[in-house]
């Protein structure tokens, strides 16, 4: 993860995904909280060649819950 910021009622996460020398497909991103619980996820389909580096931007809504 490169950076994260709160914008209004959303958290915006920037993720740098380096290439690994071969073509691949990125199918999603998951964000975990400090306790290791899944806080949010998004499905995507990004096909890359062996030369592409990806900088991805994801926006997750902030939702307060009572336990």
mmCIF file of the C-alpha atoms, coordinates in Angstrom:
data_MODEL
# 
_entry.id   MODEL 
# 
loop_
_atom_site.group_PDB 
_atom_site.id 
_atom_site.type_symbol 
_atom_site.label_atom_id 
_atom_site.label_alt_id 
_atom_site.label_comp_id 
_atom_site.label_asym_id 
_atom_site.label_entity_id 
_atom_site.label_seq_id 
_atom_site.pdbx_PDB_ins_code 
_atom_site.Cartn_x 
_atom_site.Cartn_y 
_atom_site.Cartn_z 
_atom_site.occupancy 
_atom_site.B_iso_or_equiv 
_atom_site.pdbx_formal_charge 
_atom_site.auth_seq_id 
_atom_site.auth_comp_id 
_atom_site.auth_asym_id 
_atom_site.auth_atom_id 
_atom_site.pdbx_PDB_model_num 
ATOM 1  C CA . UNK A 1 1  ? 0.000   0.000   0.000   1.00 0.00 ? 1  UNK A CA 1 
ATOM 2  C CA . UNK A 1 2  ? 1.431   3.360   -1.013  1.00 0.00 ? 2  UNK A CA 1 
ATOM 3  C CA . UNK A 1 3  ? -0.920  5.628   0.890   1.00 0.00 ? 3  UNK A CA 1 
ATOM 4  C CA . UNK A 1 4  ? -4.355  5.997   2.388   1.00 0.00 ? 4  UNK A CA 1 
ATOM 5  C CA . UNK A 1 5  ? -6.511  8.996   3.192   1.00 0.00 ? 5  UNK A CA 1 
ATOM 6  C CA . UNK A 1 6  ? -9.976  9.785   4.493   1.00 0.00 ? 6  UNK A CA 1 
ATOM 7  C CA . UNK A 1 7  ? -12.102 11.812  2.075   1.00 0.00 ? 7  UNK A CA 1 
ATOM 8  C CA . UNK A 1 8  ? -15.542 12.624  3.441   1.00 0.00 ? 8  UNK A CA 1 
ATOM 9  C CA . UNK A 1 9  ? -17.053 9.292   4.510   1.00 0.00 ? 9  UNK A CA 1 
ATOM 10 C CA . UNK A 1 10 ? -14.658 7.163   2.463   1.00 0.00 ? 10 UNK A CA 1 
ATOM 11 C CA . UNK A 1 11 ? -11.166 5.793   2.864   1.00 0.00 ? 11 UNK A CA 1 
ATOM 12 C CA . UNK A 1 12 ? -9.110  5.967   -0.338  1.00 0.00 ? 12 UNK A CA 1 
ATOM 13 C CA . UNK A 1 13 ? -6.275  3.464   -0.666  1.00 0.00 ? 13 UNK A CA 1 
ATOM 14 C CA . UNK A 1 14 ? -3.479  3.600   -3.269  1.00 0.00 ? 14 UNK A CA 1 
ATOM 15 C CA . UNK A 1 15 ? -1.705  0.316   -3.955  1.00 0.00 ? 15 UNK A CA 1 
ATOM 16 C CA . UNK A 1 16 ? 1.438   -0.157  -6.061  1.00 0.00 ? 16 UNK A CA 1 
ATOM 17 C CA . UNK A 1 17 ? 1.584   -3.592  -7.706  1.00 0.00 ? 17 UNK A CA 1 
ATOM 18 C CA . UNK A 1 18 ? 4.996   -4.295  -9.272  1.00 0.00 ? 18 UNK A CA 1 
ATOM 19 C CA . UNK A 1 19 ? 5.376   -6.657  -12.211 1.00 0.00 ? 19 UNK A CA 1 
ATOM 20 C CA . UNK A 1 20 ? 6.811   -10.118 -11.673 1.00 0.00 ? 20 UNK A CA 1 
ATOM 21 C CA . UNK A 1 21 ? 8.200   -10.692 -15.161 1.00 0.00 ? 21 UNK A CA 1 
ATOM 22 C CA . UNK A 1 22 ? 5.140   -12.461 -16.511 1.00 0.00 ? 22 UNK A CA 1 
ATOM 23 C CA . UNK A 1 23 ? 1.585   -11.626 -17.565 1.00 0.00 ? 23 UNK A CA 1 
ATOM 24 C CA . UNK A 1 24 ? -1.060  -11.856 -14.843 1.00 0.00 ? 24 UNK A CA 1 
ATOM 25 C CA . UNK A 1 25 ? -4.553  -10.779 -13.843 1.00 0.00 ? 25 UNK A CA 1 
ATOM 26 C CA . UNK A 1 26 ? -5.369  -8.876  -10.655 1.00 0.00 ? 26 UNK A CA 1 
ATOM 27 C CA . UNK A 1 27 ? -8.816  -9.984  -9.487  1.00 0.00 ? 27 UNK A CA 1 
ATOM 28 C CA . UNK A 1 28 ? -9.407  -7.977  -6.311  1.00 0.00 ? 28 UNK A CA 1 
ATOM 29 C CA . UNK A 1 29 ? -8.187  -6.134  -3.264  1.00 0.00 ? 29 UNK A CA 1 
ATOM 30 C CA . UNK A 1 30 ? -8.873  -6.710  0.429   1.00 0.00 ? 30 UNK A CA 1 
ATOM 31 C CA . UNK A 1 31 ? -8.307  -4.297  3.306   1.00 0.00 ? 31 UNK A CA 1 
ATOM 32 C CA . UNK A 1 32 ? -7.845  -5.645  6.837   1.00 0.00 ? 32 UNK A CA 1 
ATOM 33 C CA . UNK A 1 33 ? -8.124  -3.707  10.086  1.00 0.00 ? 33 UNK A CA 1 
ATOM 34 C CA . UNK A 1 34 ? -5.443  -3.672  12.782  1.00 0.00 ? 34 UNK A CA 1 
ATOM 35 C CA . UNK A 1 35 ? -7.037  -6.756  14.388  1.00 0.00 ? 35 UNK A CA 1 
ATOM 36 C CA . UNK A 1 36 ? -6.739  -8.775  11.186  1.00 0.00 ? 36 UNK A CA 1 
ATOM 37 C CA . UNK A 1 37 ? -10.481 -8.671  10.418  1.00 0.00 ? 37 UNK A CA 1 
ATOM 38 C CA . UNK A 1 38 ? -11.566 -8.067  6.835   1.00 0.00 ? 38 UNK A CA 1 
ATOM 39 C CA . UNK A 1 39 ? -12.649 -4.413  6.661   1.00 0.00 ? 39 UNK A CA 1 
ATOM 40 C CA . UNK A 1 40 ? -13.495 -4.180  2.950   1.00 0.00 ? 40 UNK A CA 1 
ATOM 41 C CA . UNK A 1 41 ? -12.954 -5.751  -0.428  1.00 0.00 ? 41 UNK A CA 1 
ATOM 42 C CA . UNK A 1 42 ? -13.499 -4.993  -4.103  1.00 0.00 ? 42 UNK A CA 1 
ATOM 43 C CA . UNK A 1 43 ? -13.431 -7.286  -7.118  1.00 0.00 ? 43 UNK A CA 1 
ATOM 44 C CA . UNK A 1 44 ? -11.675 -6.140  -10.277 1.00 0.00 ? 44 UNK A CA 1 
ATOM 45 C CA . UNK A 1 45 ? -10.298 -7.703  -13.443 1.00 0.00 ? 45 UNK A CA 1 
ATOM 46 C CA . UNK A 1 46 ? -7.037  -6.092  -14.537 1.00 0.00 ? 46 UNK A CA 1 
ATOM 47 C CA . UNK A 1 47 ? -4.994  -8.032  -17.109 1.00 0.00 ? 47 UNK A CA 1 
ATOM 48 C CA . UNK A 1 48 ? -1.339  -7.040  -17.345 1.00 0.00 ? 48 UNK A CA 1 
ATOM 49 C CA . UNK A 1 49 ? 1.554   -7.938  -19.593 1.00 0.00 ? 49 UNK A CA 1 
ATOM 50 C CA . UNK A 1 50 ? 4.941   -8.856  -18.179 1.00 0.00 ? 50 UNK A CA 1 
ATOM 51 C CA . UNK A 1 51 ? 6.046   -5.194  -18.424 1.00 0.00 ? 51 UNK A CA 1 
ATOM 52 C CA . UNK A 1 52 ? 3.143   -3.389  -16.718 1.00 0.00 ? 52 UNK A CA 1 
ATOM 53 C CA . UNK A 1 53 ? 3.314   -1.974  -13.213 1.00 0.00 ? 53 UNK A CA 1 
ATOM 54 C CA . UNK A 1 54 ? -0.034  -1.011  -11.672 1.00 0.00 ? 54 UNK A CA 1 
ATOM 55 C CA . UNK A 1 55 ? -0.968  1.841   -9.359  1.00 0.00 ? 55 UNK A CA 1 
ATOM 56 C CA . UNK A 1 56 ? -4.494  1.102   -8.170  1.00 0.00 ? 56 UNK A CA 1 
ATOM 57 C CA . UNK A 1 57 ? -6.906  3.425   -6.372  1.00 0.00 ? 57 UNK A CA 1 
ATOM 58 C CA . UNK A 1 58 ? -9.728  1.956   -4.317  1.00 0.00 ? 58 UNK A CA 1 
ATOM 59 C CA . UNK A 1 59 ? -12.459 3.795   -2.420  1.00 0.00 ? 59 UNK A CA 1 
ATOM 60 C CA . UNK A 1 60 ? -14.192 2.127   0.517   1.00 0.00 ? 60 UNK A CA 1 
ATOM 61 C CA . UNK A 1 61 ? -17.086 3.654   2.479   1.00 0.00 ? 61 UNK A CA 1 
ATOM 62 C CA . UNK A 1 62 ? -16.531 4.171   6.201   1.00 0.00 ? 62 UNK A CA 1 
ATOM 63 C CA . UNK A 1 63 ? -19.332 2.588   8.195   1.00 0.00 ? 63 UNK A CA 1 
ATOM 64 C CA . UNK A 1 64 ? -19.584 2.696   11.978  1.00 0.00 ? 64 UNK A CA 1 
ATOM 65 C CA . UNK A 1 65 ? -21.101 -0.304  13.719  1.00 0.00 ? 65 UNK A CA 1 
ATOM 66 C CA . UNK A 1 66 ? -21.905 -0.977  17.329  1.00 0.00 ? 66 UNK A CA 1 
ATOM 67 C CA . UNK A 1 67 ? -20.854 -4.259  18.868  1.00 0.00 ? 67 UNK A CA 1 
# 
